[in-house]
Amino acid sequence: MDELELLKKDWQKQDEYFTKKCSEDIYNMLQKKSSSIVKMLFYISIGELIFWSIINSIPLFSSQDYNNKMNAIYENVNILNWLTFISFGIIILFVYLLFKAHKSILVTDNAKKLMESILKTRKIIKYYVAYNLVFAFLCMVIGLFYTSQNDPKIAAKLEGSKDTELVVISAIAFITTAAFVTAIWLFYKLLYGILTKRLNNNYNELKKLEI
Amino acid sequence: MNKELEHSFVKLLEEHQNIVHKVCRLYTNNQDAHNDLFQEITIQLWKAYPKFRGDSKFSTWMYRVGLNTAITLYRKSKRNIKTQDYDGVQFKIKTEEYDDTEEQQLKLLYKAVHQLNDIEKALVFLYLEDKNYKEISETLGISEVNARVKMNRVKKKLKTILNP
């Protein structure tokens, strides 16, 4: 006899041996919170939005003295304000995309489609993190450039340096910034890697069937 | 959500709860993990229930939500790591006609099924529940032909696990 046929025979007999849940048990379960991967991704995306919004808001809440100093360094071109406005525009765009992506996750879809919707949401969060890191990297590079040019103390120190020293200082500053951004990126890769490992495996397994 | 809706949902779930128990049985290996998954499936069913229009049977709809929760949404409980494994014995031991050889074979079969990956388990589950390949393919989102091919591979894999 086929092994699965033997199992099927036994499988269909097992109903009476389960510990039945009474209606009270089920009512209690309805009060509990879900701990699904979608919930986790939702909380993470909210956390990301809040965290990066706070980072982007720093220039808006800094003192007038600090803003004056910054304007002097950035030659009154209002670069910081422009960058802040642009980043808020992008945050709003991501909020919209995330909202749409979360709405499209339906537990009643077939398994493959459900997995695709979750992975799409995860991808939007990944792009958002990548955008923020690239943006942070650019801000740091622009900041270092203007500071070296226009901050009187630093400009005076650099004035006295030789060309080779300047190259070394710039290289160190660039590499440190790049290492910092890469470290954060790796942290996210690890976090999402752990969170979506099983989902990715199952999705790849279904995809493999199509080949 | 109103009380009437909640009441009708609880009544339906209570009546069809064996479907959820069977999904849990396949995807967990001890009672604690079984209860965790049961709860998560119940929450997902409840969240989706207001949009259940009755186009399909409640039980058919439950198969889809239950499997989706087990293979996609559920983050494996740490409690799943405990070694107090399920096997066929706990069910069969209570039956009157006790056949030791068949019993041993079933025990091995249940263990073999537990070694399959999540997608293979889903195929086996739907097969054991007597679903046809059309339903299997619709639930998993693959073609009917691929469902058949995969099912044959799973059968071969089970044979290999049982007779290495």
Interface residues (C-beta under 8 A of the other chain):
Chain A: D2 E3 L4 L6 L7 K8 D10 W11 Q12 K13 Q14 D15 Y17 F18 K20 K21 C22 S23 I26 Y27 M29 L30 K32 K33 S34 S35 S36 I37 V38 M40 L106 V107 T108 D109 N110 A111 K112 K113 L114 M115 I118 L195 R198 L199 N201 N202 E205 L206 L209 E210
Chain B: E6 V10 K11 L13 E14 Q17 N18 H21 K22 R25 F38 Q39 E40 T42 I43 Q44 W46 K47 A48 K51 F52 W61 R64 V65 L67 N68 T69 I71 T72 L73 Y74 R75 K76 G88 Q90 F91 K92 K94 T95 E102 Q105 L106 L109 Y110 A112 V113 N117 D118 I119 A122 V124 Y127 L128 E129 D130 E138 T139 L140 G141 I142 S143 N146 V149 K150 K155 L158 K159 L162
